[in-house]
Amino acid sequence: MRGTPGSPAAEPTAPPSREGAQLVQLRDGRTVTLRAITEADAPEIEQAFERLSAQSRYDRFMRHKKHLDSASLQRGVHPLAGRDFAFVATIPAPDGIDIVGAAQYVRADEGGDQTCEFAVTVAEDWRRCHLATTLMTALLAQAQRDGYTTMEGWVTASNSAMVELAGRLGFTLDPAPGDTAVLRVRHAL
């Protein structure tokens, strides 16, 4: 999971919903379209994954991953309504769009129907412009709309940008049981 620290940017007045898209201006003046993921985004998600550095892939998946497997990709672009959700941040590109950030949640294995687990990824050249904060703020609001009471995630302790972002957004940070290299971050919704 990856985030970027920084001061607040102009947040959307109301985060986009499953049906809406919203143009968001980031702290550095660039704009992205923030919207729900669709099946048609699969090729762009693969391209975005290929553009990530090895360290960013490790921070996001907590293991070294050279390729995005088909099953994970298909789960990602087919969230179950009311249970899972994913936002993408897109920009215009010669071939249509590029995805420069994504955030998702899925129902957590632990915690019953009230807890979801999040992940966030931001392209290398879109960091430090408040995109991760924008994505996570929208994701928290959507999870609350879907009836979740807690959002949690697992973050490598060395991922200082994500640790800082989680702290700024009000997540509690605790060492994972039996693994001091991983933090469990939780946020009451």
C-alpha positions in Angstrom: 0.0 0.0 0.0 1.4 3.3 -0.9 0.5 6.9 0.0 2.1 10.3 -0.1 2.4 12.8 2.8 1.7 16.5 2.3 -0.6 19.3 3.1 -4.3 19.2 2.2 -5.3 19.9 -1.4 -8.7 21.0 -2.6 -10.8 17.9 -1.7 -13.9 17.1 -3.7 -17.0 18.7 -2.1 -18.6 15.3 -2.1 -16.6 12.2 -3.0 -17.8 10.6 -6.2 -20.2 7.6 -5.8 -20.4 4.4 -7.7 -22.3 6.1 -10.5 -20.4 9.4 -10.6 -17.1 10.8 -11.8 -15.4 13.9 -10.6 -12.6 16.1 -11.8 -10.2 16.9 -8.9 -7.5 19.4 -8.9 -4.5 18.2 -6.9 -2.1 20.3 -4.8 0.4 20.7 -7.7 -2.3 22.0 -10.0 -2.7 18.8 -12.1 -6.2 17.4 -12.4 -7.4 13.8 -12.4 -10.8 12.2 -13.0 -11.8 10.2 -10.0 -14.4 7.5 -10.7 -15.4 3.9 -10.0 -13.4 1.2 -11.7 -15.0 -0.6 -14.7 -14.2 -3.8 -16.5 -12.9 -1.8 -19.4 -10.1 -0.5 -17.1 -8.3 -3.9 -17.0 -5.7 -3.1 -19.8 -5.0 0.2 -18.1 -4.6 -1.4 -14.7 -2.0 -3.8 -16.2 -0.1 -0.9 -17.8 -0.2 1.0 -14.5 1.2 -2.0 -12.7 4.0 -2.3 -15.3 5.0 1.3 -14.7 5.5 0.8 -10.9 8.9 0.4 -9.5 9.9 -2.9 -7.8 9.8 -1.1 -4.4 6.3 0.3 -5.1 5.1 -3.2 -6.0 6.5 -4.5 -2.8 4.9 -1.8 -0.7 1.5 -2.4 -2.3 1.5 -6.2 -2.3 3.9 -6.8 0.6 5.9 -9.2 -1.6 8.0 -9.0 -4.7 5.6 -9.3 -7.7 6.7 -9.2 -11.3 3.4 -9.6 -12.9 -0.3 -8.9 -12.1 -2.0 -12.2 -12.3 -5.2 -12.5 -14.3 -7.4 -13.7 -11.3 -6.4 -10.6 -9.2 -7.0 -8.3 -12.1 -10.5 -9.7 -12.8 -11.4 -9.5 -9.1 -10.2 -5.9 -9.1 -12.3 -4.8 -12.0 -15.4 -6.6 -10.9 -16.1 -5.4 -7.4 -19.2 -6.8 -5.7 -21.7 -4.0 -5.2 -22.2 -3.1 -1.5 -19.3 -5.4 -0.5 -16.2 -4.3 -2.5 -15.3 -1.0 -4.3 -12.5 0.6 -6.2 -11.8 4.1 -7.4 -9.4 5.0 -10.1 -7.7 8.3 -10.9 -7.3 8.8 -14.6 -5.8 11.3 -17.0 -6.1 11.7 -20.7 -3.6 9.8 -22.8 -3.0 9.3 -26.5 -4.6 5.9 -26.4 -7.6 7.1 -24.3 -6.7 7.3 -20.6 -3.9 6.4 -18.2 -4.6 5.3 -14.6 -2.3 7.1 -12.2 -3.8 5.9 -9.0 -6.3 3.5 -7.5 -7.8 2.7 -4.2 -10.0 -0.2 -3.2 -11.6 -2.0 -0.4 -12.9 -5.6 0.0 -14.7 -7.2 2.9 -12.1 -8.3 5.4 -11.8 -12.0 6.3 -11.9 -11.0 10.0 -14.4 -8.7 11.5 -17.6 -10.0 9.9 -19.6 -7.9 7.6 -18.6 -4.6 9.3 -14.9 -4.4 8.4 -13.3 -3.8 5.0 -9.6 -4.0 4.0 -8.1 -1.2 1.8 -5.3 -0.9 -0.6 -4.0 2.2 -2.4 -1.5 2.6 -5.3 -0.2 5.8 -6.8 2.0 6.1 -9.9 5.6 7.1 -9.3 5.3 10.5 -10.9 2.0 11.3 -9.2 3.3 11.2 -5.6 3.5 14.1 -3.3 0.6 15.9 -5.0 -2.1 14.7 -2.5 -3.5 12.0 -4.8 -3.3 9.2 -2.2 -5.1 11.4 0.3 -7.8 12.2 -2.2 -8.2 8.5 -3.1 -8.3 7.4 0.6 -10.7 10.2 1.6 -13.1 9.1 -1.1 -12.7 5.4 -0.2 -13.4 6.0 3.5 -16.7 7.9 2.5 -17.7 5.1 0.1 -17.1 2.4 2.7 -19.2 4.2 5.2 -22.0 4.5 2.6 -21.7 0.8 2.1 -22.4 0.2 5.8 -18.9 -0.7 7.0 -17.9 0.5 10.5 -14.2 -0.2 10.2 -11.6 0.1 7.5 -8.2 -1.6 8.0 -5.1 -2.4 6.1 -1.6 -3.9 6.4 1.3 -1.7 5.8 5.1 -2.5 5.9 6.6 -0.5 8.7 9.3 0.7 6.2 6.6 2.4 4.0 7.0 5.7 5.7 4.8 7.6 3.2 1.8 5.3 3.8 2.4 5.2 7.6 2.3 9.0 7.7 -0.8 9.2 5.5 -2.6 6.6 7.7 -1.7 8.7 10.8 -2.9 11.9 9.2 -6.2 10.3 8.2 -6.9 9.2 11.7 -6.0 5.5 11.4 -4.6 3.8 14.5 -1.3 2.0 13.9 -0.4 -1.2 15.7 2.3 -3.8 15.1 0.9 -7.0 13.4 0.9 -9.9 15.8 4.1 -11.8 15.5 5.6 -9.5 12.8 7.2 -6.2 13.7 7.9 -5.4 10.0 4.2 -5.0 9.4 1.6 -2.6 10.9 -2.1 -3.1 11.1 -3.8 0.3 10.5 -7.5 0.7 11.4 -10.0 3.5 11.1 -13.5 3.7 12.7 -16.0 4.9 10.1 
